[in-house]
Amino acid sequence: MKVQFTETVLRDANQSLIATRLPYERFEAILETMDRAGYYSLECWGGATFDSCLRYLNEDPWERLRKIRAKCPNTKLQMLLRGQNLLGYKHYPDDVVRMFVKKSVKNGIDIIRIFDALNDVRNIAVAVDETVKNGAIASGAISYTKSPIHNLEAYVKLAKEMENMGCQSICIKDMAGIMGPQEAYDTVKALKENVSVPIVLHTHSTTGLGMLTLQKAVEAGCDVIDTAISSFSGGTSQAPTETMAYALKQEGYEVDLNMDVLKEINDFFKPVKEEFLEAGKLNPVVLSTDTDALNYQVPGGMLSNLVAQLTAQNKMDQFPAVLAETPRVRKDLGYPPLVTPMSQMVGVQATANVLAGERYKNVSKEVKAYIRGEYGKAPGEIDPALQKKVLGDEQPITCRFADTLEPGFEKAKAEIGDKAKSDEDVLSYIAFPAQAEAFFDKRDEQKKNTFTYSIKRID
């Protein structure tokens, strides 16, 4: 049996460990080597990379993608898309979703992994349809979680719905690393028996279960596994690529990865990791194994951002209390899976509850929107008292929220005007208005300065 690997160091591994602060220039030199490794795909875009490029790295996320594509012509490039949320934290109109997917494929993406934070398939249908129309692979992702209302039967039903709507593979997205080896075996086996498309497993090493879980998934027939090059593996990141390749080869599985090339890649990223450690941008907390995550179910990217936020406020002493509050908030909200944007919403609300010393003294606007039904159908019952506090006598929305939205692309294009030089710029503005405008201003200033300098040299 052949097992294929998706390498995550360019997206989820660095998102989980260093809050997506890895600039393009810091990994550009290794891209051509990565293209020779034999990966099934490189996860390099989507998730928090888009936001981080504009907000922190002063990079055009679209240009970043095009550069990676040029350096890696032989390996499929993969991104993570939050369904109707795209890469932001709210639902967008269908015309915006379609344009974003179309431009993602045009700029170099081969595989779009599409999920909805609530596993509401209504919220991935448009993105799946547009992905397939543009010739890319639509990979439907199940947001895996544990609760009194989530079970194997529900996941099989979800996978069937995804396959029927056109998904060409199904990914089990275990964002918090809480899936145990037996659960992985049972879930993969059930999916292989009920759908005909390839099965992918994405998990994290947060709880120490990662490698065991991946191995049992492969034994059950899993086709592709997500791993990270070893220097950026472990902790809240993924299991190490080299270790899994070595172990599976030893067991007789067919693995196409070139171990010598993997060593080159790892040797390149070792000093990168050390730089972030020395600069204090990689907190050792996220490198450790934390079995408490089996209870609070906080995913890697959320954990690293939570640490960063509390550190910035000089409130790290409240970290244990925030982690303890997180599952209580999740229960109140009907057990949503803790994946973006729900992980941020639950985490921010848990933090607010702890720091205020009173539960729901302040309810975030995002949580209010969720309770109102703007993110889709809650998996379970929302706490009646909390719902009453937020909605009063108002009834929550029951239709697909995107159906209530007016088309938004042309309106946004008119708003941003000449600052946007392309449709891609307009999409950046739609996703993150303030950050995109600030980036456009910096870009224009840099071009102006470059032009002035060129004129002076000519004179």
C-alpha beads as a LAMMPS data file, in Angstrom:
LAMMPS data file: protein, C-alpha beads

459 atoms
458 bonds

1 atom types
1 bond types

-500.0 500.0 xlo xhi
-500.0 500.0 ylo yhi
-500.0 500.0 zlo zhi

Masses

1 110.0

Atoms # bond

1 1 1 0.000 0.000 0.000
2 1 1 1.237 3.487 -0.875
3 1 1 1.174 6.267 1.747
4 1 1 1.612 9.876 0.630
5 1 1 2.706 12.899 2.645
6 1 1 1.605 16.521 2.805
7 1 1 4.334 18.758 4.243
8 1 1 3.009 21.506 6.540
9 1 1 6.088 23.564 7.476
10 1 1 5.127 26.386 5.119
11 1 1 1.669 26.766 6.683
12 1 1 0.308 24.874 9.660
13 1 1 3.578 23.908 11.329
14 1 1 4.795 27.485 11.499
15 1 1 1.281 28.708 12.254
16 1 1 1.100 26.377 15.238
17 1 1 4.581 27.103 16.591
18 1 1 5.377 30.707 15.652
19 1 1 1.918 32.147 14.925
20 1 1 2.561 32.247 11.144
21 1 1 5.440 34.701 11.349
22 1 1 7.668 32.929 8.789
23 1 1 8.477 35.415 5.991
24 1 1 8.903 34.244 2.411
25 1 1 12.513 35.393 2.237
26 1 1 13.391 33.080 5.109
27 1 1 12.375 29.890 3.255
28 1 1 12.783 30.903 -0.397
29 1 1 16.197 29.233 -0.694
30 1 1 14.872 25.769 0.202
31 1 1 11.795 25.684 -2.031
32 1 1 13.462 24.077 -5.048
33 1 1 14.833 21.374 -2.760
34 1 1 11.375 20.786 -1.283
35 1 1 10.091 20.362 -4.827
36 1 1 12.418 17.327 -5.171
37 1 1 11.404 15.581 -1.944
38 1 1 8.520 13.519 -3.346
39 1 1 5.730 15.112 -1.306
40 1 1 2.133 14.552 -2.355
41 1 1 1.598 18.251 -1.666
42 1 1 3.001 21.290 0.092
43 1 1 0.521 23.040 2.329
44 1 1 1.727 26.588 1.845
45 1 1 -1.228 28.997 1.852
46 1 1 -4.555 29.724 3.439
47 1 1 -5.264 29.421 7.125
48 1 1 -3.662 32.374 8.899
49 1 1 -0.946 32.960 6.273
50 1 1 -3.034 35.522 4.389
51 1 1 -3.772 37.624 7.474
52 1 1 -0.193 37.342 8.739
53 1 1 1.325 38.435 5.406
54 1 1 -0.666 41.663 5.412
55 1 1 -0.678 42.354 9.147
56 1 1 2.836 41.391 10.237
57 1 1 5.129 40.481 7.329
58 1 1 4.460 43.336 4.881
59 1 1 3.975 40.798 2.098
60 1 1 1.393 40.459 -0.636
61 1 1 -0.068 36.987 0.050
62 1 1 -0.884 36.529 -3.644
63 1 1 2.669 37.360 -4.695
64 1 1 3.956 34.970 -2.037
65 1 1 1.860 32.192 -3.588
66 1 1 3.061 32.996 -7.097
67 1 1 6.682 32.890 -5.958
68 1 1 6.211 29.497 -4.302
69 1 1 4.509 28.208 -7.454
70 1 1 7.442 29.321 -9.598
71 1 1 9.949 27.548 -7.329
72 1 1 7.882 24.347 -6.983
73 1 1 6.561 23.436 -10.443
74 1 1 6.482 19.667 -9.780
75 1 1 4.634 19.455 -6.465
76 1 1 0.951 20.155 -5.824
77 1 1 0.397 23.280 -3.753
78 1 1 -2.333 23.129 -1.147
79 1 1 -4.276 25.674 0.853
80 1 1 -6.771 25.657 3.717
81 1 1 -10.070 27.484 3.147
82 1 1 -12.721 28.141 5.775
83 1 1 -15.640 27.601 3.428
84 1 1 -17.959 30.594 3.331
85 1 1 -15.566 32.380 5.733
86 1 1 -12.721 32.118 3.205
87 1 1 -9.670 33.221 5.236
88 1 1 -11.489 35.684 7.468
89 1 1 -13.767 35.451 10.430
90 1 1 -17.218 36.070 8.960
91 1 1 -19.314 34.783 6.057
92 1 1 -18.873 36.365 2.646
93 1 1 -21.316 36.529 -0.294
94 1 1 -21.192 33.763 -2.881
95 1 1 -19.715 35.992 -5.598
96 1 1 -16.754 36.778 -3.341
97 1 1 -16.254 33.105 -2.464
98 1 1 -16.284 32.115 -6.134
99 1 1 -13.855 34.865 -7.127
100 1 1 -11.492 33.976 -4.282
101 1 1 -11.426 30.311 -5.234
102 1 1 -10.954 31.145 -8.924
103 1 1 -8.021 33.460 -8.214
104 1 1 -6.449 31.012 -5.756
105 1 1 -6.313 28.355 -8.470
106 1 1 -5.132 30.843 -11.092
107 1 1 -2.258 31.952 -8.857
108 1 1 -1.020 28.422 -8.249
109 1 1 -3.151 26.360 -5.874
110 1 1 -3.829 22.725 -6.860
111 1 1 -5.679 21.449 -3.784
112 1 1 -8.137 23.399 -1.672
113 1 1 -8.966 21.804 1.650
114 1 1 -12.372 23.207 2.534
115 1 1 -13.993 23.013 5.946
116 1 1 -16.715 24.613 7.984
117 1 1 -16.108 25.259 11.646
118 1 1 -19.543 23.848 12.537
119 1 1 -19.495 21.007 9.964
120 1 1 -22.476 22.704 8.328
121 1 1 -22.060 21.466 4.739
122 1 1 -24.221 24.298 3.411
123 1 1 -21.239 26.533 4.122
124 1 1 -18.753 24.642 1.931
125 1 1 -20.964 23.887 -1.080
126 1 1 -20.151 27.016 -3.114
127 1 1 -16.385 26.753 -2.513
128 1 1 -16.395 23.069 -3.469
129 1 1 -18.362 23.758 -6.640
130 1 1 -16.051 26.580 -7.741
131 1 1 -12.906 24.576 -6.938
132 1 1 -14.038 21.726 -9.172
133 1 1 -15.117 24.137 -11.921
134 1 1 -11.614 25.611 -11.980
135 1 1 -9.901 22.239 -12.269
136 1 1 -8.441 22.004 -8.767
137 1 1 -8.926 19.233 -6.207
138 1 1 -11.658 19.935 -3.653
139 1 1 -10.827 18.187 -0.406
140 1 1 -13.716 18.260 2.046
141 1 1 -12.524 18.473 5.642
142 1 1 -14.377 17.143 8.656
143 1 1 -13.688 19.272 11.724
144 1 1 -13.015 16.479 14.206
145 1 1 -13.971 16.966 17.807
146 1 1 -15.310 15.084 20.801
147 1 1 -18.500 15.885 22.632
148 1 1 -21.742 14.217 23.691
149 1 1 -23.172 14.970 20.231
150 1 1 -20.249 14.020 17.943
151 1 1 -19.845 10.359 16.954
152 1 1 -18.682 8.015 14.175
153 1 1 -22.118 7.814 12.575
154 1 1 -22.257 11.606 12.254
155 1 1 -18.813 11.726 10.622
156 1 1 -19.714 9.034 8.086
157 1 1 -22.888 10.934 7.188
158 1 1 -20.848 14.106 6.761
159 1 1 -18.283 12.375 4.524
160 1 1 -21.037 10.995 2.279
161 1 1 -22.569 14.447 1.918
162 1 1 -19.154 15.881 0.997
163 1 1 -18.530 13.194 -1.615
164 1 1 -21.979 13.710 -3.102
165 1 1 -21.392 17.444 -3.483
166 1 1 -18.181 16.816 -5.459
167 1 1 -15.321 16.553 -2.972
168 1 1 -12.494 14.475 -4.483
169 1 1 -10.988 13.531 -1.132
170 1 1 -12.076 13.628 2.509
171 1 1 -9.787 14.954 5.223
172 1 1 -10.269 14.231 8.903
173 1 1 -9.092 17.489 10.432
174 1 1 -8.030 16.847 14.027
175 1 1 -6.911 20.382 14.804
176 1 1 -6.354 19.842 18.537
177 1 1 -4.532 16.494 18.373
178 1 1 -7.183 14.749 20.444
179 1 1 -7.854 11.785 18.161
180 1 1 -6.478 8.605 19.696
181 1 1 -5.039 5.731 17.652
182 1 1 -8.110 3.518 18.012
183 1 1 -10.410 6.379 17.105
184 1 1 -8.258 7.052 14.039
185 1 1 -8.405 3.417 12.979
186 1 1 -12.169 3.202 13.476
187 1 1 -12.896 6.513 11.746
188 1 1 -10.685 5.881 8.714
189 1 1 -12.005 2.325 8.379
190 1 1 -15.611 3.538 8.496
191 1 1 -14.952 6.243 5.918
192 1 1 -13.123 3.821 3.577
193 1 1 -16.143 1.517 3.748
194 1 1 -18.634 4.272 2.970
195 1 1 -16.980 6.626 0.467
196 1 1 -14.851 5.929 -2.600
197 1 1 -12.538 8.971 -2.535
198 1 1 -9.080 9.059 -0.848
199 1 1 -8.927 9.685 2.896
200 1 1 -6.498 12.169 4.443
201 1 1 -5.656 12.602 8.134
202 1 1 -4.510 15.869 9.615
203 1 1 -3.590 15.829 13.295
204 1 1 -1.256 17.553 15.755
205 1 1 1.286 16.355 18.320
206 1 1 -0.134 18.535 21.088
207 1 1 -1.178 15.624 23.305
208 1 1 1.639 13.276 22.261
209 1 1 -0.725 11.068 20.251
210 1 1 0.229 12.293 16.775
211 1 1 2.537 9.537 15.512
212 1 1 0.471 6.725 17.028
213 1 1 -2.691 8.161 15.542
214 1 1 -1.185 8.505 12.058
215 1 1 0.191 4.967 12.132
216 1 1 -3.153 3.426 13.057
217 1 1 -4.880 5.571 10.419
218 1 1 -2.504 4.181 7.775
219 1 1 -3.213 0.642 8.977
220 1 1 -6.912 1.343 8.385
221 1 1 -6.210 2.495 4.825
222 1 1 -5.529 6.229 5.115
223 1 1 -4.115 7.462 1.795
224 1 1 -2.403 10.734 2.764
225 1 1 -1.051 12.017 6.092
226 1 1 -0.016 15.537 7.115
227 1 1 3.434 15.854 8.716
228 1 1 6.035 18.562 9.382
229 1 1 9.774 18.466 8.768
230 1 1 11.225 17.397 12.118
231 1 1 12.768 20.713 13.216
232 1 1 9.297 22.275 13.008
233 1 1 7.399 19.235 14.309
234 1 1 6.109 18.173 17.706
235 1 1 4.263 20.121 20.346
236 1 1 1.334 21.955 18.817
237 1 1 2.655 21.213 15.303
238 1 1 2.412 17.942 13.350
239 1 1 4.285 14.658 13.699
240 1 1 7.775 14.595 12.109
241 1 1 7.896 13.795 8.407
242 1 1 11.161 11.846 8.525
243 1 1 10.132 9.721 11.499
244 1 1 6.826 8.717 9.969
245 1 1 8.441 7.998 6.598
246 1 1 11.112 5.841 8.262
247 1 1 8.610 3.906 10.375
248 1 1 6.144 3.277 7.556
249 1 1 8.883 2.193 5.147
250 1 1 10.113 -0.254 7.769
251 1 1 6.621 -1.699 8.018
252 1 1 6.577 -2.300 4.281
253 1 1 4.472 0.607 3.080
254 1 1 5.394 2.311 -0.178
255 1 1 6.705 5.808 0.578
256 1 1 8.018 7.991 -2.256
257 1 1 9.879 10.491 -0.072
258 1 1 13.619 10.933 -0.611
259 1 1 15.219 10.703 2.842
260 1 1 18.410 12.492 1.734
261 1 1 16.403 15.444 0.454
262 1 1 14.384 15.500 3.673
263 1 1 17.648 15.843 5.600
264 1 1 18.597 18.855 3.464
265 1 1 15.232 20.427 4.208
266 1 1 15.503 19.777 7.917
267 1 1 19.071 21.095 8.086
268 1 1 17.826 24.295 6.453
269 1 1 14.994 24.820 8.960
270 1 1 17.027 24.023 12.107
271 1 1 18.682 27.463 12.321
272 1 1 15.368 29.112 11.409
273 1 1 13.810 27.523 14.480
274 1 1 16.767 28.606 16.636
275 1 1 16.396 32.209 15.441
276 1 1 12.770 32.283 16.543
277 1 1 13.634 30.692 19.881
278 1 1 16.404 33.201 20.574
279 1 1 14.167 36.106 19.564
280 1 1 11.459 34.934 21.945
281 1 1 9.031 34.390 19.076
282 1 1 8.831 30.650 19.675
283 1 1 7.576 29.986 23.189
284 1 1 8.839 26.625 24.551
285 1 1 5.340 26.067 25.955
286 1 1 4.049 25.163 22.488
287 1 1 6.882 22.662 21.971
288 1 1 5.929 20.503 24.926
289 1 1 3.392 17.686 25.223
290 1 1 0.265 18.715 27.078
291 1 1 -2.229 15.959 27.800
292 1 1 -4.595 18.493 29.348
293 1 1 -5.482 19.308 25.739
294 1 1 -7.494 16.077 25.745
295 1 1 -9.888 17.996 27.980
296 1 1 -9.791 21.566 26.694
297 1 1 -9.314 20.610 22.995
298 1 1 -7.417 23.786 22.063
299 1 1 -5.825 23.506 18.585
300 1 1 -2.188 24.370 17.944
301 1 1 -2.634 27.714 16.202
302 1 1 -5.097 28.865 18.849
303 1 1 -2.750 27.813 21.663
304 1 1 0.268 29.698 20.283
305 1 1 -1.839 32.833 19.726
306 1 1 -3.373 32.553 23.195
307 1 1 0.108 32.373 24.728
308 1 1 1.191 35.397 22.657
309 1 1 -1.861 37.444 23.651
310 1 1 -1.606 36.698 27.370
311 1 1 2.147 37.345 27.322
312 1 1 1.570 40.725 25.657
313 1 1 -0.906 41.637 28.413
314 1 1 1.438 40.304 31.108
315 1 1 -1.322 37.858 32.095
316 1 1 0.327 34.468 31.528
317 1 1 -0.429 33.642 35.157
318 1 1 -4.077 33.355 34.004
319 1 1 -3.231 30.778 31.318
320 1 1 -4.431 27.732 33.335
321 1 1 -7.684 29.485 34.220
322 1 1 -8.331 30.394 30.577
323 1 1 -7.705 26.800 29.497
324 1 1 -10.123 25.560 32.172
325 1 1 -12.775 28.072 31.072
326 1 1 -12.493 27.153 27.388
327 1 1 -14.454 23.840 27.514
328 1 1 -17.140 25.499 29.656
329 1 1 -17.656 28.218 27.061
330 1 1 -17.664 25.575 24.331
331 1 1 -20.428 23.661 26.105
332 1 1 -22.464 26.847 26.511
333 1 1 -22.199 27.431 22.765
334 1 1 -23.448 23.971 21.785
335 1 1 -20.099 22.155 21.455
336 1 1 -18.693 23.790 18.304
337 1 1 -15.428 22.211 17.107
338 1 1 -12.504 24.393 18.141
339 1 1 -11.247 25.342 14.717
340 1 1 -10.941 28.795 13.116
341 1 1 -12.956 30.948 13.508
342 1 1 -14.747 29.146 16.370
343 1 1 -11.480 28.472 18.222
344 1 1 -10.664 32.188 18.295
345 1 1 -14.206 33.098 19.304
346 1 1 -14.321 30.581 22.140
347 1 1 -10.758 31.429 23.228
348 1 1 -11.380 35.184 23.261
349 1 1 -14.626 34.721 25.193
350 1 1 -12.976 32.385 27.705
351 1 1 -10.175 34.922 28.175
352 1 1 -12.673 37.758 28.625
353 1 1 -14.603 35.733 31.203
354 1 1 -11.452 35.045 33.230
355 1 1 -9.907 38.503 33.050
356 1 1 -13.227 40.202 33.872
357 1 1 -13.793 37.902 36.823
358 1 1 -17.364 37.372 35.642
359 1 1 -18.727 35.010 32.990
360 1 1 -20.223 36.796 29.957
361 1 1 -19.945 40.231 31.505
362 1 1 -18.814 41.186 28.020
363 1 1 -19.902 39.058 25.063
364 1 1 -17.834 39.526 21.908
365 1 1 -19.595 40.648 18.726
366 1 1 -18.450 37.428 17.017
367 1 1 -20.031 35.234 19.687
368 1 1 -23.203 37.290 19.419
369 1 1 -23.214 36.734 15.653
370 1 1 -22.700 32.993 16.189
371 1 1 -25.623 32.795 18.610
372 1 1 -27.690 34.763 16.092
373 1 1 -26.985 32.034 13.519
374 1 1 -24.649 33.951 11.223
375 1 1 -22.057 31.165 11.178
376 1 1 -24.466 28.314 10.545
377 1 1 -26.312 25.780 12.631
378 1 1 -24.832 25.161 16.085
379 1 1 -23.965 21.462 16.527
380 1 1 -25.839 21.281 19.844
381 1 1 -28.111 23.374 22.023
382 1 1 -26.826 26.802 22.988
383 1 1 -27.258 27.593 26.688
384 1 1 -30.777 29.108 26.919
385 1 1 -29.757 31.794 29.432
386 1 1 -26.842 32.927 27.261
387 1 1 -29.034 32.928 24.154
388 1 1 -31.637 35.012 25.982
389 1 1 -28.942 37.455 27.137
390 1 1 -27.737 37.956 23.556
391 1 1 -30.941 37.722 21.505
392 1 1 -33.692 38.710 23.873
393 1 1 -36.904 37.719 22.092
394 1 1 -35.238 37.636 18.647
395 1 1 -35.235 34.269 16.875
396 1 1 -31.941 32.902 15.485
397 1 1 -31.392 32.609 11.729
398 1 1 -32.127 29.129 10.345
399 1 1 -31.341 29.566 6.631
400 1 1 -27.850 29.555 5.104
401 1 1 -26.634 32.984 6.198
402 1 1 -24.879 33.651 2.861
403 1 1 -28.310 33.570 1.207
404 1 1 -29.119 36.798 3.048
405 1 1 -26.034 38.637 1.753
406 1 1 -25.904 40.923 -1.274
407 1 1 -23.095 40.415 -3.838
408 1 1 -19.964 42.081 -2.525
409 1 1 -17.076 41.989 -4.991
410 1 1 -17.997 44.911 -7.261
411 1 1 -19.039 47.016 -4.290
412 1 1 -15.673 46.441 -2.609
413 1 1 -13.863 47.141 -5.894
414 1 1 -15.559 50.541 -6.091
415 1 1 -14.771 51.280 -2.427
416 1 1 -11.038 50.603 -2.641
417 1 1 -10.696 52.309 -6.018
418 1 1 -7.242 52.914 -7.485
419 1 1 -5.462 51.531 -4.423
420 1 1 -6.292 48.055 -5.738
421 1 1 -4.155 47.147 -8.731
422 1 1 -5.859 43.807 -9.401
423 1 1 -8.805 41.608 -8.501
424 1 1 -6.480 39.891 -6.032
425 1 1 -5.981 43.227 -4.253
426 1 1 -9.749 43.646 -4.034
427 1 1 -10.030 40.208 -2.433
428 1 1 -7.316 41.122 0.078
429 1 1 -9.285 44.250 0.927
430 1 1 -12.511 42.279 1.355
431 1 1 -10.851 39.784 3.695
432 1 1 -8.880 42.277 5.811
433 1 1 -9.841 45.880 4.944
434 1 1 -7.643 47.834 7.361
435 1 1 -4.596 45.615 6.945
436 1 1 -4.896 45.544 3.147
437 1 1 -5.247 49.333 2.860
438 1 1 -2.211 49.834 5.084
439 1 1 -0.266 47.384 2.933
440 1 1 -1.335 49.101 -0.301
441 1 1 -0.182 52.462 1.108
442 1 1 3.226 51.019 2.038
443 1 1 3.523 49.407 -1.375
444 1 1 2.737 52.668 -3.157
445 1 1 5.233 54.543 -0.995
446 1 1 7.944 51.981 -1.713
447 1 1 7.305 52.251 -5.474
448 1 1 7.380 56.037 -5.232
449 1 1 10.681 55.994 -3.374
450 1 1 12.150 53.510 -5.834
451 1 1 11.077 55.678 -8.769
452 1 1 12.543 58.825 -7.176
453 1 1 15.820 57.031 -6.500
454 1 1 15.956 55.839 -10.133
455 1 1 15.398 59.387 -11.442
456 1 1 18.191 60.719 -9.227
457 1 1 20.570 58.059 -10.513
458 1 1 19.713 58.979 -14.124
459 1 1 20.362 62.670 -13.352

Bonds

1 1 1 2
2 1 2 3
3 1 3 4
4 1 4 5
5 1 5 6
6 1 6 7
7 1 7 8
8 1 8 9
9 1 9 10
10 1 10 11
11 1 11 12
12 1 12 13
13 1 13 14
14 1 14 15
15 1 15 16
16 1 16 17
17 1 17 18
18 1 18 19
19 1 19 20
20 1 20 21
21 1 21 22
22 1 22 23
23 1 23 24
24 1 24 25
25 1 25 26
26 1 26 27
27 1 27 28
28 1 28 29
29 1 29 30
30 1 30 31
31 1 31 32
32 1 32 33
33 1 33 34
34 1 34 35
35 1 35 36
36 1 36 37
37 1 37 38
38 1 38 39
39 1 39 40
40 1 40 41
41 1 41 42
42 1 42 43
43 1 43 44
44 1 44 45
45 1 45 46
46 1 46 47
47 1 47 48
48 1 48 49
49 1 49 50
50 1 50 51
51 1 51 52
52 1 52 53
53 1 53 54
54 1 54 55
55 1 55 56
56 1 56 57
57 1 57 58
58 1 58 59
59 1 59 60
60 1 60 61
61 1 61 62
62 1 62 63
63 1 63 64
64 1 64 65
65 1 65 66
66 1 66 67
67 1 67 68
68 1 68 69
69 1 69 70
70 1 70 71
71 1 71 72
72 1 72 73
73 1 73 74
74 1 74 75
75 1 75 76
76 1 76 77
77 1 77 78
78 1 78 79
79 1 79 80
80 1 80 81
81 1 81 82
82 1 82 83
83 1 83 84
84 1 84 85
85 1 85 86
86 1 86 87
87 1 87 88
88 1 88 89
89 1 89 90
90 1 90 91
91 1 91 92
92 1 92 93
93 1 93 94
94 1 94 95
95 1 95 96
96 1 96 97
97 1 97 98
98 1 98 99
99 1 99 100
100 1 100 101
101 1 101 102
102 1 102 103
103 1 103 104
104 1 104 105
105 1 105 106
106 1 106 107
107 1 107 108
108 1 108 109
109 1 109 110
110 1 110 111
111 1 111 112
112 1 112 113
113 1 113 114
114 1 114 115
115 1 115 116
116 1 116 117
117 1 117 118
118 1 118 119
119 1 119 120
120 1 120 121
121 1 121 122
122 1 122 123
123 1 123 124
124 1 124 125
125 1 125 126
126 1 126 127
127 1 127 128
128 1 128 129
129 1 129 130
130 1 130 131
131 1 131 132
132 1 132 133
133 1 133 134
134 1 134 135
135 1 135 136
136 1 136 137
137 1 137 138
138 1 138 139
139 1 139 140
140 1 140 141
141 1 141 142
142 1 142 143
143 1 143 144
144 1 144 145
145 1 145 146
146 1 146 147
147 1 147 148
148 1 148 149
149 1 149 150
150 1 150 151
151 1 151 152
152 1 152 153
153 1 153 154
154 1 154 155
155 1 155 156
156 1 156 157
157 1 157 158
158 1 158 159
159 1 159 160
160 1 160 161
161 1 161 162
162 1 162 163
163 1 163 164
164 1 164 165
165 1 165 166
166 1 166 167
167 1 167 168
168 1 168 169
169 1 169 170
170 1 170 171
171 1 171 172
172 1 172 173
173 1 173 174
174 1 174 175
175 1 175 176
176 1 176 177
177 1 177 178
178 1 178 179
179 1 179 180
180 1 180 181
181 1 181 182
182 1 182 183
183 1 183 184
184 1 184 185
185 1 185 186
186 1 186 187
187 1 187 188
188 1 188 189
189 1 189 190
190 1 190 191
191 1 191 192
192 1 192 193
193 1 193 194
194 1 194 195
195 1 195 196
196 1 196 197
197 1 197 198
198 1 198 199
199 1 199 200
200 1 200 201
201 1 201 202
202 1 202 203
203 1 203 204
204 1 204 205
205 1 205 206
206 1 206 207
207 1 207 208
208 1 208 209
209 1 209 210
210 1 210 211
211 1 211 212
212 1 212 213
213 1 213 214
214 1 214 215
215 1 215 216
216 1 216 217
217 1 217 218
218 1 218 219
219 1 219 220
220 1 220 221
221 1 221 222
222 1 222 223
223 1 223 224
224 1 224 225
225 1 225 226
226 1 226 227
227 1 227 228
228 1 228 229
229 1 229 230
230 1 230 231
231 1 231 232
232 1 232 233
233 1 233 234
234 1 234 235
235 1 235 236
236 1 236 237
237 1 237 238
238 1 238 239
239 1 239 240
240 1 240 241
241 1 241 242
242 1 242 243
243 1 243 244
244 1 244 245
245 1 245 246
246 1 246 247
247 1 247 248
248 1 248 249
249 1 249 250
250 1 250 251
251 1 251 252
252 1 252 253
253 1 253 254
254 1 254 255
255 1 255 256
256 1 256 257
257 1 257 258
258 1 258 259
259 1 259 260
260 1 260 261
261 1 261 262
262 1 262 263
263 1 263 264
264 1 264 265
265 1 265 266
266 1 266 267
267 1 267 268
268 1 268 269
269 1 269 270
270 1 270 271
271 1 271 272
272 1 272 273
273 1 273 274
274 1 274 275
275 1 275 276
276 1 276 277
277 1 277 278
278 1 278 279
279 1 279 280
280 1 280 281
281 1 281 282
282 1 282 283
283 1 283 284
284 1 284 285
285 1 285 286
286 1 286 287
287 1 287 288
288 1 288 289
289 1 289 290
290 1 290 291
291 1 291 292
292 1 292 293
293 1 293 294
294 1 294 295
295 1 295 296
296 1 296 297
297 1 297 298
298 1 298 299
299 1 299 300
300 1 300 301
301 1 301 302
302 1 302 303
303 1 303 304
304 1 304 305
305 1 305 306
306 1 306 307
307 1 307 308
308 1 308 309
309 1 309 310
310 1 310 311
311 1 311 312
312 1 312 313
313 1 313 314
314 1 314 315
315 1 315 316
316 1 316 317
317 1 317 318
318 1 318 319
319 1 319 320
320 1 320 321
321 1 321 322
322 1 322 323
323 1 323 324
324 1 324 325
325 1 325 326
326 1 326 327
327 1 327 328
328 1 328 329
329 1 329 330
330 1 330 331
331 1 331 332
332 1 332 333
333 1 333 334
334 1 334 335
335 1 335 336
336 1 336 337
337 1 337 338
338 1 338 339
339 1 339 340
340 1 340 341
341 1 341 342
342 1 342 343
343 1 343 344
344 1 344 345
345 1 345 346
346 1 346 347
347 1 347 348
348 1 348 349
349 1 349 350
350 1 350 351
351 1 351 352
352 1 352 353
353 1 353 354
354 1 354 355
355 1 355 356
356 1 356 357
357 1 357 358
358 1 358 359
359 1 359 360
360 1 360 361
361 1 361 362
362 1 362 363
363 1 363 364
364 1 364 365
365 1 365 366
366 1 366 367
367 1 367 368
368 1 368 369
369 1 369 370
370 1 370 371
371 1 371 372
372 1 372 373
373 1 373 374
374 1 374 375
375 1 375 376
376 1 376 377
377 1 377 378
378 1 378 379
379 1 379 380
380 1 380 381
381 1 381 382
382 1 382 383
383 1 383 384
384 1 384 385
385 1 385 386
386 1 386 387
387 1 387 388
388 1 388 389
389 1 389 390
390 1 390 391
391 1 391 392
392 1 392 393
393 1 393 394
394 1 394 395
395 1 395 396
396 1 396 397
397 1 397 398
398 1 398 399
399 1 399 400
400 1 400 401
401 1 401 402
402 1 402 403
403 1 403 404
404 1 404 405
405 1 405 406
406 1 406 407
407 1 407 408
408 1 408 409
409 1 409 410
410 1 410 411
411 1 411 412
412 1 412 413
413 1 413 414
414 1 414 415
415 1 415 416
416 1 416 417
417 1 417 418
418 1 418 419
419 1 419 420
420 1 420 421
421 1 421 422
422 1 422 423
423 1 423 424
424 1 424 425
425 1 425 426
426 1 426 427
427 1 427 428
428 1 428 429
429 1 429 430
430 1 430 431
431 1 431 432
432 1 432 433
433 1 433 434
434 1 434 435
435 1 435 436
436 1 436 437
437 1 437 438
438 1 438 439
439 1 439 440
440 1 440 441
441 1 441 442
442 1 442 443
443 1 443 444
444 1 444 445
445 1 445 446
446 1 446 447
447 1 447 448
448 1 448 449
449 1 449 450
450 1 450 451
451 1 451 452
452 1 452 453
453 1 453 454
454 1 454 455
455 1 455 456
456 1 456 457
457 1 457 458
458 1 458 459
